[in-house]
Amino acid sequence: MNDTVCPMCEMKELLEHNERWECVTCGHEWARTSSTDDGPVVRVVKDAHGNVLADGDVVSLIKDLKLNGASLVLKAGSKSKPIRLVDGDHEISCKMDGMAIGLKACFVKKVSQG
């Protein structure tokens, strides 16, 4: 049996993927580590101004973006809910204007918290 728990909500209901864990309860994902690895590979995602982004940051758009498959446009300055960094072409998964979307980091800037 696996004793791994989610670092966000501390629940034990987890999905095992090849390279990561995913919490069934809150959806948080994190890299799997094993004793044979030299350590987890850290992926650094930076916004359009070079600021390092992390899970939970809030970002805003730096330009208007037309959504593929829809006639909607997200306006520059629109703020997101807290983001989640994901693998793939679009590094950011978030909610903006009530929609779940994927964004490229080059189109956003980190919003200062405080």
A tleap script that builds the chain and sets N, CA, C and O, in Angstrom:
source leaprc.protein.ff14SB
mol = sequence {
  NMET ASN ASP THR VAL CYS PRO MET CYS GLU
  MET LYS GLU LEU LEU GLU HIE ASN GLU ARG
  TRP GLU CYS VAL THR CYS GLY HIE GLU TRP
  ALA ARG THR SER SER THR ASP ASP GLY PRO
  VAL VAL ARG VAL VAL LYS ASP ALA HIE GLY
  ASN VAL LEU ALA ASP GLY ASP VAL VAL SER
  LEU ILE LYS ASP LEU LYS LEU ASN GLY ALA
  SER LEU VAL LEU LYS ALA GLY SER LYS SER
  LYS PRO ILE ARG LEU VAL ASP GLY ASP HIE
  GLU ILE SER CYS LYS MET ASP GLY MET ALA
  ILE GLY LEU LYS ALA CYS PHE VAL LYS LYS
  VAL SER GLN CGLY
}
set mol.1.N position { 0.845 -1.193 0.000 }
set mol.1.CA position { 0.000 0.000 0.000 }
set mol.1.C position { 0.876 1.237 0.000 }
set mol.1.O position { 1.960 1.237 0.583 }
set mol.2.N position { 0.421 2.267 -0.637 }
set mol.2.CA position { 1.171 3.502 -0.774 }
set mol.2.C position { 0.814 4.469 0.353 }
set mol.2.O position { -0.364 4.693 0.632 }
set mol.3.N position { 1.833 5.044 1.003 }
set mol.3.CA position { 1.609 5.986 2.103 }
set mol.3.C position { 1.709 7.435 1.650 }
set mol.3.O position { 1.730 8.335 2.490 }
set mol.4.N position { 1.771 7.685 0.340 }
set mol.4.CA position { 1.875 9.047 -0.174 }
set mol.4.C position { 0.557 9.779 0.040 }
set mol.4.O position { -0.516 9.214 -0.168 }
set mol.5.N position { 0.644 11.040 0.457 }
set mol.5.CA position { -0.542 11.871 0.637 }
set mol.5.C position { -0.380 13.149 -0.175 }
set mol.5.O position { 0.738 13.539 -0.513 }
set mol.6.N position { -1.486 13.793 -0.483 }
set mol.6.CA position { -1.467 15.051 -1.230 }
set mol.6.C position { -0.858 16.147 -0.368 }
set mol.6.O position { -1.274 16.318 0.778 }
set mol.7.N position { 0.123 16.901 -0.886 }
set mol.7.CA position { 0.715 17.982 -0.099 }
set mol.7.C position { -0.220 19.163 0.112 }
set mol.7.O position { 0.036 19.989 0.988 }
set mol.8.N position { -1.294 19.270 -0.664 }
set mol.8.CA position { -2.225 20.387 -0.526 }
set mol.8.C position { -3.333 20.079 0.484 }
set mol.8.O position { -3.569 20.861 1.405 }
set mol.9.N position { -4.013 18.939 0.312 }
set mol.9.CA position { -5.175 18.645 1.168 }
set mol.9.C position { -4.948 17.451 2.101 }
set mol.9.O position { -5.803 17.147 2.932 }
set mol.10.N position { -3.796 16.771 1.969 }
set mol.10.CA position { -3.385 15.651 2.816 }
set mol.10.C position { -4.313 14.440 2.733 }
set mol.10.O position { -4.401 13.660 3.681 }
set mol.11.N position { -4.998 14.279 1.615 }
set mol.11.CA position { -5.844 13.105 1.406 }
set mol.11.C position { -5.011 12.002 0.766 }
set mol.11.O position { -3.992 12.281 0.133 }
set mol.12.N position { -5.440 10.742 0.928 }
set mol.12.CA position { -4.686 9.600 0.416 }
set mol.12.C position { -5.234 9.053 -0.894 }
set mol.12.O position { -4.644 8.132 -1.459 }
set mol.13.N position { -6.346 9.589 -1.396 }
set mol.13.CA position { -6.926 9.118 -2.649 }
set mol.13.C position { -6.156 9.746 -3.800 }
set mol.13.O position { -6.393 10.901 -4.154 }
set mol.14.N position { -5.226 8.981 -4.387 }
set mol.14.CA position { -4.341 9.496 -5.423 }
set mol.14.C position { -4.419 8.650 -6.684 }
set mol.14.O position { -4.672 7.447 -6.628 }
set mol.15.N position { -4.198 9.301 -7.824 }
set mol.15.CA position { -4.034 8.602 -9.090 }
set mol.15.C position { -2.549 8.553 -9.392 }
set mol.15.O position { -1.852 9.559 -9.256 }
set mol.16.N position { -2.059 7.388 -9.801 }
set mol.16.CA position { -0.652 7.239 -10.144 }
set mol.16.C position { -0.490 7.340 -11.657 }
set mol.16.O position { -1.085 6.559 -12.400 }
set mol.17.N position { 0.311 8.296 -12.113 }
set mol.17.CA position { 0.669 8.427 -13.515 }
set mol.17.C position { 2.151 8.075 -13.624 }
set mol.17.O position { 2.826 7.919 -12.607 }
set mol.18.N position { 2.659 7.951 -14.847 }
set mol.18.CA position { 4.058 7.560 -15.034 }
set mol.18.C position { 5.026 8.503 -14.347 }
set mol.18.O position { 5.968 8.048 -13.698 }
set mol.19.N position { 4.817 9.819 -14.475 }
set mol.19.CA position { 5.781 10.786 -13.960 }
set mol.19.C position { 5.244 11.659 -12.831 }
set mol.19.O position { 5.974 12.495 -12.299 }
set mol.20.N position { 3.979 11.475 -12.458 }
set mol.20.CA position { 3.404 12.366 -11.449 }
set mol.20.C position { 2.296 11.683 -10.667 }
set mol.20.O position { 1.797 10.623 -11.046 }
set mol.21.N position { 1.926 12.324 -9.563 }
set mol.21.CA position { 0.788 11.937 -8.742 }
set mol.21.C position { -0.320 12.958 -8.981 }
set mol.21.O position { -0.039 14.117 -9.286 }
set mol.22.N position { -1.571 12.538 -8.846 }
set mol.22.CA position { -2.701 13.462 -8.952 }
set mol.22.C position { -3.691 13.142 -7.847 }
set mol.22.O position { -4.083 11.989 -7.667 }
set mol.23.N position { -4.097 14.177 -7.099 }
set mol.23.CA position { -5.052 14.003 -6.012 }
set mol.23.C position { -6.466 13.939 -6.581 }
set mol.23.O position { -6.867 14.812 -7.350 }
set mol.24.N position { -7.220 12.910 -6.207 }
set mol.24.CA position { -8.587 12.759 -6.672 }
set mol.24.C position { -9.478 13.830 -6.040 }
set mol.24.O position { -10.436 14.285 -6.665 }
set mol.25.N position { -9.170 14.231 -4.818 }
set mol.25.CA position { -10.009 15.166 -4.079 }
set mol.25.C position { -9.880 16.599 -4.585 }
set mol.25.O position { -10.887 17.230 -4.908 }
set mol.26.N position { -8.638 17.129 -4.660 }
set mol.26.CA position { -8.466 18.549 -5.001 }
set mol.26.C position { -7.886 18.767 -6.395 }
set mol.26.O position { -7.886 19.901 -6.875 }
set mol.27.N position { -7.391 17.723 -7.064 }
set mol.27.CA position { -6.862 17.860 -8.410 }
set mol.27.C position { -5.409 18.300 -8.487 }
set mol.27.O position { -4.877 18.459 -9.585 }
set mol.28.N position { -4.746 18.503 -7.336 }
set mol.28.CA position { -3.350 18.932 -7.328 }
set mol.28.C position { -2.468 17.835 -7.924 }
set mol.28.O position { -2.670 16.650 -7.656 }
set mol.29.N position { -1.479 18.246 -8.741 }
set mol.29.CA position { -0.534 17.314 -9.351 }
set mol.29.C position { 0.878 17.671 -8.928 }
set mol.29.O position { 1.208 18.849 -8.793 }
set mol.30.N position { 1.719 16.658 -8.717 }
set mol.30.CA position { 3.114 16.887 -8.385 }
set mol.30.C position { 3.946 15.725 -8.897 }
set mol.30.O position { 3.435 14.628 -9.126 }
set mol.31.N position { 5.235 15.983 -9.073 }
set mol.31.CA position { 6.145 15.002 -9.666 }
set mol.31.C position { 6.386 13.834 -8.720 }
set mol.31.O position { 6.442 13.999 -7.501 }
set mol.32.N position { 6.526 12.656 -9.307 }
set mol.32.CA position { 6.887 11.473 -8.531 }
set mol.32.C position { 8.393 11.460 -8.366 }
set mol.32.O position { 9.117 11.842 -9.285 }
set mol.33.N position { 8.865 11.039 -7.242 }
set mol.33.CA position { 10.295 10.885 -7.016 }
set mol.33.C position { 10.551 9.468 -6.550 }
set mol.33.O position { 9.708 8.853 -5.897 }
set mol.34.N position { 11.722 8.956 -6.890 }
set mol.34.CA position { 12.107 7.631 -6.417 }
set mol.34.C position { 13.550 7.679 -5.960 }
set mol.34.O position { 14.280 8.617 -6.280 }
set mol.35.N position { 13.956 6.680 -5.223 }
set mol.35.CA position { 15.309 6.666 -4.677 }
set mol.35.C position { 16.369 6.459 -5.755 }
set mol.35.O position { 17.541 6.746 -5.512 }
set mol.36.N position { 15.992 5.965 -6.950 }
set mol.36.CA position { 16.965 5.748 -8.017 }
set mol.36.C position { 17.208 7.006 -8.838 }
set mol.36.O position { 18.175 7.075 -9.596 }
set mol.37.N position { 16.340 8.000 -8.696 }
set mol.37.CA position { 16.506 9.243 -9.451 }
set mol.37.C position { 17.554 10.125 -8.795 }
set mol.37.O position { 17.812 10.014 -7.596 }
set mol.38.N position { 18.158 11.004 -9.590 }
set mol.38.CA position { 19.079 11.995 -9.056 }
set mol.38.C position { 18.315 13.148 -8.425 }
set mol.38.O position { 18.915 14.020 -7.797 }
set mol.39.N position { 17.028 13.159 -8.583 }
set mol.39.CA position { 16.172 14.217 -8.066 }
set mol.39.C position { 15.168 14.598 -9.132 }
set mol.39.O position { 15.354 14.291 -10.310 }
set mol.40.N position { 14.101 15.268 -8.718 }
set mol.40.CA position { 13.093 15.634 -9.700 }
set mol.40.C position { 13.613 16.724 -10.640 }
set mol.40.O position { 14.388 17.594 -10.243 }
set mol.41.N position { 13.176 16.654 -11.866 }
set mol.41.CA position { 13.534 17.677 -12.834 }
set mol.41.C position { 12.635 18.879 -12.581 }
set mol.41.O position { 11.409 18.769 -12.614 }
set mol.42.N position { 13.250 20.017 -12.331 }
set mol.42.CA position { 12.490 21.213 -12.024 }
set mol.42.C position { 12.301 22.006 -13.311 }
set mol.42.O position { 13.269 22.385 -13.969 }
set mol.43.N position { 11.059 22.248 -13.653 }
set mol.43.CA position { 10.735 23.024 -14.837 }
set mol.43.C position { 10.437 24.448 -14.395 }
set mol.43.O position { 9.591 24.667 -13.527 }
set mol.44.N position { 11.119 25.406 -14.980 }
set mol.44.CA position { 10.921 26.800 -14.632 }
set mol.44.C position { 10.090 27.450 -15.736 }
set mol.44.O position { 10.462 27.426 -16.909 }
set mol.45.N position { 8.950 28.035 -15.333 }
set mol.45.CA position { 8.080 28.734 -16.274 }
set mol.45.C position { 8.119 30.207 -15.919 }
set mol.45.O position { 7.887 30.589 -14.772 }
set mol.46.N position { 8.422 31.046 -16.934 }
set mol.46.CA position { 8.515 32.485 -16.704 }
set mol.46.C position { 7.455 33.214 -17.516 }
set mol.46.O position { 7.088 32.788 -18.611 }
set mol.47.N position { 6.962 34.341 -16.950 }
set mol.47.CA position { 5.978 35.147 -17.659 }
set mol.47.C position { 6.665 36.020 -18.707 }
set mol.47.O position { 7.868 35.883 -18.932 }
set mol.48.N position { 5.918 36.909 -19.347 }
set mol.48.CA position { 6.446 37.747 -20.418 }
set mol.48.C position { 7.535 38.701 -19.939 }
set mol.48.O position { 8.334 39.171 -20.749 }
set mol.49.N position { 7.584 38.996 -18.645 }
set mol.49.CA position { 8.568 39.919 -18.093 }
set mol.49.C position { 9.722 39.201 -17.381 }
set mol.49.O position { 10.575 39.854 -16.779 }
set mol.50.N position { 9.754 37.875 -17.445 }
set mol.50.CA position { 10.842 37.108 -16.850 }
set mol.50.C position { 10.631 36.710 -15.408 }
set mol.50.O position { 11.544 36.162 -14.791 }
set mol.51.N position { 9.450 36.967 -14.838 }
set mol.51.CA position { 9.163 36.558 -13.468 }
set mol.51.C position { 8.830 35.068 -13.442 }
set mol.51.O position { 8.096 34.583 -14.302 }
set mol.52.N position { 9.363 34.345 -12.467 }
set mol.52.CA position { 9.111 32.916 -12.344 }
set mol.52.C position { 7.700 32.701 -11.818 }
set mol.52.O position { 7.295 33.316 -10.831 }
set mol.53.N position { 6.949 31.818 -12.488 }
set mol.53.CA position { 5.578 31.499 -12.091 }
set mol.53.C position { 5.549 30.203 -11.298 }
set mol.53.O position { 6.373 29.314 -11.508 }
set mol.54.N position { 4.587 30.106 -10.381 }
set mol.54.CA position { 4.396 28.897 -9.574 }
set mol.54.C position { 2.909 28.613 -9.458 }
set mol.54.O position { 2.078 29.486 -9.706 }
set mol.55.N position { 2.580 27.379 -9.078 }
set mol.55.CA position { 1.180 27.033 -8.831 }
set mol.55.C position { 0.604 27.985 -7.795 }
set mol.55.O position { 1.243 28.271 -6.783 }
set mol.56.N position { -0.612 28.479 -8.052 }
set mol.56.CA position { -1.273 29.363 -7.109 }
set mol.56.C position { -1.081 30.840 -7.385 }
set mol.56.O position { -1.747 31.666 -6.760 }
set mol.57.N position { -0.186 31.204 -8.307 }
set mol.57.CA position { -0.004 32.608 -8.665 }
set mol.57.C position { -1.231 33.110 -9.428 }
set mol.57.O position { -1.981 32.325 -10.008 }
set mol.58.N position { -1.420 34.422 -9.418 }
set mol.58.CA position { -2.467 35.065 -10.207 }
set mol.58.C position { -1.765 35.828 -11.324 }
set mol.58.O position { -0.782 36.531 -11.089 }
set mol.59.N position { -2.283 35.682 -12.546 }
set mol.59.CA position { -1.679 36.345 -13.695 }
set mol.59.C position { -2.731 37.196 -14.403 }
set mol.59.O position { -3.933 36.997 -14.227 }
set mol.60.N position { -2.252 38.153 -15.212 }
set mol.60.CA position { -3.150 38.929 -16.063 }
set mol.60.C position { -2.603 38.905 -17.483 }
set mol.60.O position { -1.402 38.728 -17.692 }
set mol.61.N position { -3.482 39.083 -18.448 }
set mol.61.CA position { -3.093 39.061 -19.853 }
set mol.61.C position { -2.396 40.361 -20.232 }
set mol.61.O position { -2.753 41.431 -19.740 }
set mol.62.N position { -1.401 40.265 -21.109 }
set mol.62.CA position { -0.700 41.467 -21.559 }
set mol.62.C position { -1.218 41.946 -22.913 }
set mol.62.O position { -0.855 43.034 -23.361 }
set mol.63.N position { -2.066 41.142 -23.575 }
set mol.63.CA position { -2.661 41.532 -24.855 }
set mol.63.C position { -3.985 40.809 -25.026 }
set mol.63.O position { -4.240 39.804 -24.362 }
set mol.64.N position { -4.831 41.321 -25.919 }
set mol.64.CA position { -6.097 40.657 -26.219 }
set mol.64.C position { -5.811 39.316 -26.882 }
set mol.64.O position { -4.942 39.216 -27.748 }
set mol.65.N position { -6.552 38.278 -26.469 }
set mol.65.CA position { -6.384 36.948 -27.059 }
set mol.65.C position { -7.725 36.430 -27.548 }
set mol.65.O position { -8.697 36.391 -26.794 }
set mol.66.N position { -7.774 36.033 -28.812 }
set mol.66.CA position { -8.966 35.420 -29.366 }
set mol.66.C position { -8.928 33.936 -29.020 }
set mol.66.O position { -7.898 33.285 -29.199 }
set mol.67.N position { -10.028 33.401 -28.532 }
set mol.67.CA position { -10.086 31.986 -28.172 }
set mol.67.C position { -10.377 31.153 -29.404 }
set mol.67.O position { -11.308 31.449 -30.154 }
set mol.68.N position { -9.580 30.108 -29.618 }
set mol.68.CA position { -9.815 29.214 -30.735 }
set mol.68.C position { -11.119 28.465 -30.532 }
set mol.68.O position { -11.404 28.002 -29.427 }
set mol.69.N position { -11.912 28.342 -31.585 }
set mol.69.CA position { -13.160 27.604 -31.512 }
set mol.69.C position { -14.305 28.402 -30.930 }
set mol.69.O position { -15.392 27.856 -30.736 }
set mol.70.N position { -14.099 29.667 -30.648 }
set mol.70.CA position { -15.155 30.510 -30.095 }
set mol.70.C position { -15.012 31.910 -30.666 }
set mol.70.O position { -13.952 32.288 -31.166 }
set mol.71.N position { -16.079 32.661 -30.584 }
set mol.71.CA position { -16.023 34.034 -31.076 }
set mol.71.C position { -15.750 35.004 -29.942 }
set mol.71.O position { -16.089 36.184 -30.035 }
set mol.72.N position { -15.137 34.514 -28.867 }
set mol.72.CA position { -14.851 35.343 -27.694 }
set mol.72.C position { -13.422 35.869 -27.734 }
set mol.72.O position { -12.530 35.242 -28.305 }
set mol.73.N position { -13.223 37.019 -27.122 }
set mol.73.CA position { -11.895 37.606 -26.993 }
set mol.73.C position { -11.657 37.915 -25.524 }
set mol.73.O position { -12.476 38.575 -24.884 }
set mol.74.N position { -10.539 37.439 -24.986 }
set mol.74.CA position { -10.136 37.801 -23.624 }
set mol.74.C position { -9.352 39.099 -23.720 }
set mol.74.O position { -8.375 39.183 -24.465 }
set mol.75.N position { -9.770 40.101 -22.979 }
set mol.75.CA position { -9.175 41.433 -23.063 }
set mol.75.C position { -7.887 41.512 -22.259 }
set mol.75.O position { -7.724 40.817 -21.256 }
set mol.76.N position { -6.983 42.358 -22.707 }
set mol.76.CA position { -5.735 42.619 -21.986 }
set mol.76.C position { -6.087 43.153 -20.596 }
set mol.76.O position { -6.998 43.968 -20.449 }
set mol.77.N position { -5.364 42.690 -19.588 }
set mol.77.CA position { -5.606 43.107 -18.213 }
set mol.77.C position { -6.544 42.181 -17.456 }
set mol.77.O position { -6.695 42.331 -16.244 }
set mol.78.N position { -7.183 41.222 -18.136 }
set mol.78.CA position { -8.058 40.268 -17.455 }
set mol.78.C position { -7.237 39.426 -16.498 }
set mol.78.O position { -6.188 38.901 -16.874 }
set mol.79.N position { -7.706 39.292 -15.259 }
set mol.79.CA position { -6.984 38.511 -14.245 }
set mol.79.C position { -7.549 37.109 -14.150 }
set mol.79.O position { -8.737 36.876 -14.371 }
set mol.80.N position { -6.669 36.185 -13.814 }
set mol.80.CA position { -7.055 34.788 -13.669 }
set mol.80.C position { -7.345 34.475 -12.208 }
set mol.80.O position { -7.017 35.249 -11.309 }
set mol.81.N position { -7.957 33.338 -12.000 }
set mol.81.CA position { -7.997 32.720 -10.678 }
set mol.81.C position { -6.606 32.110 -10.475 }
set mol.81.O position { -5.807 32.122 -11.412 }
set mol.82.N position { -6.286 31.579 -9.290 }
set mol.82.CA position { -4.955 30.964 -9.113 }
set mol.82.C position { -4.666 29.911 -10.194 }
set mol.82.O position { -5.518 29.089 -10.530 }
set mol.83.N position { -3.452 29.963 -10.719 }
set mol.83.CA position { -3.074 29.113 -11.848 }
set mol.83.C position { -2.497 27.777 -11.391 }
set mol.83.O position { -2.153 27.583 -10.225 }
set mol.84.N position { -2.405 26.860 -12.363 }
set mol.84.CA position { -1.737 25.584 -12.156 }
set mol.84.C position { -0.822 25.383 -13.345 }
set mol.84.O position { -1.268 25.507 -14.485 }
set mol.85.N position { 0.440 25.076 -13.116 }
set mol.85.CA position { 1.392 24.831 -14.197 }
set mol.85.C position { 1.248 23.398 -14.675 }
set mol.85.O position { 1.173 22.468 -13.872 }
set mol.86.N position { 1.211 23.227 -15.991 }
set mol.86.CA position { 1.024 21.911 -16.590 }
set mol.86.C position { 2.065 21.694 -17.674 }
set mol.86.O position { 2.687 22.648 -18.142 }
set mol.87.N position { 2.256 20.450 -18.073 }
set mol.87.CA position { 3.163 20.117 -19.168 }
set mol.87.C position { 2.442 20.319 -20.491 }
set mol.87.O position { 1.215 20.249 -20.562 }
set mol.88.N position { 3.206 20.567 -21.519 }
set mol.88.CA position { 2.620 20.711 -22.845 }
set mol.88.C position { 2.879 22.074 -23.446 }
set mol.88.O position { 3.649 22.871 -22.910 }
set mol.89.N position { 2.226 22.332 -24.565 }
set mol.89.CA position { 2.407 23.570 -25.300 }
set mol.89.C position { 1.905 24.780 -24.520 }
set mol.89.O position { 2.543 25.832 -24.538 }
set mol.90.N position { 0.783 24.647 -23.845 }
set mol.90.CA position { 0.237 25.711 -23.011 }
set mol.90.C position { 0.626 25.396 -21.566 }
set mol.90.O position { 0.131 24.434 -20.978 }
set mol.91.N position { 1.516 26.214 -20.999 }
set mol.91.CA position { 2.105 25.913 -19.695 }
set mol.91.C position { 1.176 26.187 -18.525 }
set mol.91.O position { 1.408 25.675 -17.430 }
set mol.92.N position { 0.122 26.987 -18.727 }
set mol.92.CA position { -0.729 27.437 -17.630 }
set mol.92.C position { -2.155 26.939 -17.832 }
set mol.92.O position { -2.721 27.070 -18.917 }
set mol.93.N position { -2.727 26.367 -16.775 }
set mol.93.CA position { -4.132 26.000 -16.754 }
set mol.93.C position { -4.793 26.851 -15.679 }
set mol.93.O position { -4.336 26.878 -14.536 }
set mol.94.N position { -5.874 27.550 -16.045 }
set mol.94.CA position { -6.518 28.442 -15.076 }
set mol.94.C position { -7.954 28.712 -15.495 }
set mol.94.O position { -8.417 28.258 -16.541 }
set mol.95.N position { -8.644 29.465 -14.646 }
set mol.95.CA position { -9.973 29.953 -14.977 }
set mol.95.C position { -9.892 31.454 -15.140 }
set mol.95.O position { -9.291 32.155 -14.327 }
set mol.96.N position { -10.510 31.935 -16.208 }
set mol.96.CA position { -10.527 33.359 -16.493 }
set mol.96.C position { -11.892 33.685 -17.074 }
set mol.96.O position { -12.343 33.021 -18.007 }
set mol.97.N position { -12.542 34.684 -16.540 }
set mol.97.CA position { -13.893 35.069 -16.976 }
set mol.97.C position { -14.851 33.886 -16.948 }
set mol.97.O position { -15.707 33.758 -17.824 }
set mol.98.N position { -14.711 33.018 -15.946 }
set mol.98.CA position { -15.622 31.887 -15.765 }
set mol.98.C position { -15.360 30.695 -16.652 }
set mol.98.O position { -16.142 29.743 -16.637 }
set mol.99.N position { -14.274 30.709 -17.436 }
set mol.99.CA position { -13.962 29.600 -18.335 }
set mol.99.C position { -12.632 28.978 -17.968 }
set mol.99.O position { -11.690 29.685 -17.610 }
set mol.100.N position { -12.548 27.669 -18.052 }
set mol.100.CA position { -11.277 26.975 -17.855 }
set mol.100.C position { -10.508 27.039 -19.174 }
set mol.100.O position { -11.011 26.609 -20.212 }
set mol.101.N position { -9.285 27.580 -19.129 }
set mol.101.CA position { -8.505 27.747 -20.350 }
set mol.101.C position { -7.050 27.374 -20.110 }
set mol.101.O position { -6.593 27.296 -18.970 }
set mol.102.N position { -6.331 27.147 -21.201 }
set mol.102.CA position { -4.898 26.939 -21.177 }
set mol.102.C position { -4.226 28.140 -21.825 }
set mol.102.O position { -4.653 28.598 -22.884 }
set mol.103.N position { -3.180 28.648 -21.190 }
set mol.103.CA position { -2.484 29.832 -21.696 }
set mol.103.C position { -0.999 29.558 -21.861 }
set mol.103.O position { -0.426 28.727 -21.156 }
set mol.104.N position { -0.392 30.257 -22.788 }
set mol.104.CA position { 1.065 30.248 -22.905 }
set mol.104.C position { 1.603 31.337 -21.991 }
set mol.104.O position { 1.015 32.413 -21.888 }
set mol.105.N position { 2.701 31.063 -21.338 }
set mol.105.CA position { 3.272 31.989 -20.366 }
set mol.105.C position { 3.726 33.300 -21.005 }
set mol.105.O position { 3.811 34.314 -20.312 }
set mol.106.N position { 4.016 33.309 -22.287 }
set mol.106.CA position { 4.494 34.530 -22.942 }
set mol.106.C position { 3.408 35.587 -23.096 }
set mol.106.O position { 3.713 36.724 -23.456 }
set mol.107.N position { 2.143 35.242 -22.833 }
set mol.107.CA position { 1.046 36.194 -22.966 }
set mol.107.C position { 0.528 36.708 -21.628 }
set mol.107.O position { -0.487 37.404 -21.594 }
set mol.108.N position { 1.199 36.382 -20.529 }
set mol.108.CA position { 0.725 36.797 -19.213 }
set mol.108.C position { 1.833 37.476 -18.415 }
set mol.108.O position { 3.018 37.322 -18.708 }
set mol.109.N position { 1.420 38.224 -17.409 }
set mol.109.CA position { 2.374 38.759 -16.429 }
set mol.109.C position { 1.848 38.418 -15.050 }
set mol.109.O position { 0.641 38.360 -14.816 }
set mol.110.N position { 2.784 38.195 -14.147 }
set mol.110.CA position { 2.437 37.851 -12.776 }
set mol.110.C position { 1.878 39.078 -12.078 }
set mol.110.O position { 2.438 40.168 -12.195 }
set mol.111.N position { 0.769 38.908 -11.345 }
set mol.111.CA position { 0.168 39.990 -10.591 }
set mol.111.C position { 0.757 39.965 -9.186 }
set mol.111.O position { 0.755 38.924 -8.528 }
set mol.112.N position { 1.253 41.093 -8.731 }
set mol.112.CA position { 1.857 41.118 -7.393 }
set mol.112.C position { 0.794 40.876 -6.339 }
set mol.112.O position { -0.290 41.459 -6.385 }
set mol.113.N position { 1.110 40.022 -5.400 }
set mol.113.CA position { 0.210 39.674 -4.303 }
set mol.113.C position { 0.551 40.521 -3.102 }
set mol.113.O position { 1.574 40.283 -2.459 }
set mol.114.N position { -0.266 41.499 -2.778 }
set mol.114.CA position { 0.046 42.249 -1.582 }
set mol.114.C position { -0.232 43.679 -1.643 }
set mol.114.O position { 0.003 44.396 -0.670 }
savepdb mol mol.pdb
quit
